[in-house]
């Protein structure tokens, strides 16, 4: 009897590896695709089977455009909201000044 694998589950719009506490399929796939880890290293890192890692990669490739666009949007938002060093120093100085005046 053949097994029909179902390693990826979608919950609340997030694709995760079934039975692994919410590990995102995209995260697993990007470890191989973007970060250069081998499938074996990824298996070991997350305690996954080869089929689970390959399923995560298949999910990524089937949805690559959507996932990449969402990632680029998230990175753009982070960059837009990030403080450079000078802004951070000014923010800390303002907090320090406020704490001093409140005492």
Secondary structure, DSSP 8 states (H G I E B T S, - for coil): -------EEEETTEEEETTSTT-BHHHHHHHHHTT---HHHHHHHHT--HHHHHHHHHHHHHTHHHHHHHHHHHHHHHHHH---HHHHHHHHHHHHHHHHHH-
